């Protein structure tokens, strides 16, 4: 795809996890003199404040945000990541097995900024985020992780690819597309078909289907129905890019990250 304006400018000199990823992977700045100190400064901040139990402030959303940011930067399952993942899994299994615990923390909409997830059912978010992070940190074969994937796979298949509301739908799909086995499951195939039914000719999806997150999720798949939808969505992106290279006034860097990552996954950029 020949974009009209440079989409990488928003990442110049950025110290955010997404910005550092872009500078390293897309702008080839890994060996530039400014990159290493920027990277080390950000990673130091991300690792700071971790509690002895592995969480950050005993908060599920804060721990998810730190782990996702470490996925974009450090990438490997260092000790802090291992302890954070262990804490997330323990918390999620309590919810999954319906043991009695205090109510899940209330998560404001803005807490999802910079994450591939969206506001929806707290329980579904906890399960989806734990599955996603476990998979990207190569714990995809853990027995508890597989048990939760199997549960969602069964629910999705019985529901003809429909789990719940569209926001939570996005979170489940996000977890599935990063797993080497479940990305090709029947539930995902049916879910992508359902998305196809609500996509408009403009390339957007109706209802509460999040546009940029859905583009990025579908671009992780090798799915014919998904590719048809992406072709329409990519046409819209080509028309709606702003002169400064971004697509959105809100969270412009993060939105560009989702879009560029999707375009590169599909060989369009």
N, C-alpha and C positions, 0 to 999 in steps of 0.2 A: 504494500500500500504506500502510495506517495502522499504523505501528509503535507499540508500547505505550510505548516510552521514547525519549527524545531521543538519537539516535546520534551527534550532533556534539560532545557534551560532552568527549569524549576528546581533541579537537583544541584545546581552549581553551589559549591561551598556548604552544602547541607550537612548537618551533623545528626539528623534524625536516623533511626534504623533503616527506613526505606530509602532515604537519601544516600546513606553510606553504601547500601546494596547497589543502588544505581551507579554511584561513582565507581565502585569496584567492578561490577559486572558489565555495565553498559558504557561507561565513559572511560574505562581502562585507566583509572587513576590510582590503582593499588600501589604503584611505585613512585607516585608523586610525593614530594617532601611534606605536603600538608595533610596527606591522607592518614598516615599512621598516627600522628598525635590526635587528629579528630576522631579516629576510630577508637583509640585507647581511652580517650576522654569519655566517649559515649558508653562504651562497654563498662567502664568503671562505674558510671552512674547507674547503669542497668543492674549491676551486681550488688550495688549498695542497698542496705536496709533489709536484706533477706533475714527472716526470722529463723531461729534454730530448727523449727519444724519444717522448713523448706518453703514456706509461703512468704508472701510479702504482705505484712500487716494482717495476716489471717483473712485476707480478702481474695475471693475467687477471681473477680474481674482484674484486680491488680496483678495477681499471679499470672493469669492468662496473658495480660499485656506484656509483662516482663519476659515471659517465655517466648512469646511470638517475636518480640524485638530481638531476643537472643538468637532465635532462628534466622532472622534476617542478617545478623552480624556474625556472631561466633560460629553458628551452624552446628557445632558438635555438642554431644551430650557431656559437657563438663560437669563437675560435681554439683555446682549450683543448679544446673538444669536438671540433673538426676533427682535432686532433692525436691525441686519444684514440681516435677512430674509425679513423683511419688505422692506428694501432698494432694495434688489435683485428683489423682486416681483414687486415693483413699476417700476424699470428700465425695467424689462422684459415685463411687460404689455404695456409699451410705444412702444416697438419693436413689440410685438404681435398684437397690434391694429393698427400698421402702422402709428402712429403719427410721425410728422416730428421732428427729433432730430439730433444732430450731429452724424457723422459716429461712429460706434462702435470702441472701442480702438483696436489697433493692438496688438495681443498676440503672442509673440515668442514661438517657439516649446518648449524651456526649461521651460517655465512657467507651463507646464502641468506635470512636474516631481512631483511625489508624489500624483497625482490625478488619479481617475479612468477614466478620460476623455481624448480624443485625439484631436489633431488639425483638424479643419474642418470648416464648415460654422460657422461664428461668431453668427449669429442669432439662428441657431439650438443649438449651445453650450449654449447660454444664456438661452434658453427655457429649455433644458435638465438639465442643472445644477440647475436651480431654482426648477424644478419639483423633481429632486433627493433629494436635500437638504430639501425641504419642506416635502417630504415623510419620510425621515429618522428622522426628528425632529417632526413627528406626526402631520403635517398639511395636511395630504393627503386628507382630506375631505373639505378643503377650496374651495369655489365656483370657484374662479379664477383658482386655480390649476386644478380642475376637468375640467374646460372649455378648458384649454390647452391640458390636456390629451385626451379629447374627440376629439379635432382637430387633434392631431397626430394619434390617433386611426383610425379616418376616412381616413386620408391620407394613412396610412399604409395598411388598408384593401382594399382601392381602388387600391393601387399600388401593390397588391399581396405580401405585406410584404416588399416592397422596398420604402424607403423614399428618399434616396439621396446617396451620395458617402459613401464608407465604413467607413471612419473616423467619419463622422457625424452619420452614422448608429449605430456605437458603442455607441455614446453619447445618442441617443434616446433609444436604448435597455437598457442602464444603468439606465435611468430614469424609464423605465417600470418595470424592474425586482424587484424594491424595493417597488412598490405600491401593497397593498394587493388585489386589484381588477384587475388592468390593467396588472399585471404580467401574468394573465391567459386569456388575451384578444386574439381575433382572429389575431390582428396585430402581436402580439408576436409569436403566433403559426406559422404564415406564415414567419415571419422574421427568426425564428430558422430553418425552412425548407430551406430557401434561403442560410443560412450559411452552412447547410449540403451539399448543391450542390457544394460549393467551397472548402470544406475541402479535403485535400490530405491524402493519405494513411500514410504519415509521422506524421499525427496529426495536422499539421499546416493548416492554411487557405490561399488561394491564394490572390493575389492582396494586397490591403492596410488593410486587416483585422488584427487588432492588436492581437497578439497571447495571451499574458498574460491577457490583459483586457477582451478578449472574454471568456477565461476560467473562469475568476472570475464572469463575468456576467451570463454565462450559469449555473454556480453552485448555483446561487440564485433560479433557477427554478426547478420545478418538471415536466420536459418535456421529454417524451421518445426520441424524436429526439435530444434534447440537451444532454441527457445522453449517447447516442451512440457516439456523437462527443467528449464528455468529456473522454470516455473510451480510444479513440485513442490519445487524447491530453495527458492524464495521462501516457500512455505508453511512450510517447516521454519524458515527464518530468523525468520519472524513468531512462531513458537512458542518458539524457543530464545534470543531476545534476553534479556540480563540486565538487572536493574533499573537498573544504572549506564549502560545504553545500549550496552554492548559485547556481543560474541558469544563471546569467547574470553579465558581468563585469560592465555594466552601471546600475545605480540605483539598485544595488544588494539587498539592504534592502527592498526597495519598491516592487521589483519583488517577493522576497520571501514572503512578506506580502500577495500579491495577490494570489500566489500559495497556501500557507498554508491555507488561508481563504477559498479558493475553495475546497481544499482537505478535510478540516474539515466539510464544509457544506455538503459534500457528504459522510461523514463517512469513508473517506479513510485514515485518519491520526489521 
